[in-house]
Amino acid sequence: MTLQENFTAAVSQSKDLPSRPSNEDLLQLYALFKQATDGDVSGDKPGGFDFKAIAKYSAWEEKKGVSKEQAMQEYVNLVERLKKELA
């Protein structure tokens, strides 16, 4: 399978994990997905008391400069690890 096919499969599998990942793992999944699909972070950083949006933006911002291919591979690796850990 190509990297794109593996990534697409991992995205699907991430929705069917046996239990809920930790908040840190969820943020990593989000950041890697956004980096793989949209590239470097864009838009203004959320402000105020929307802590969830701020955390998601910050996690994505940490991936700045990571190639789409690398982000896809890291996402696939993370989903594979979570499938084993949460089984």
Secondary structure, 3 states (H helix, E strand, C coil): CCHHHHHHHHHHHHCCCCCCCCHHHHHHHHHHHHHHHHCCCCCCCCCCCCHHHHHHHHHHHCCCCCCHHHHHHHHHHHHHHHHHHCC
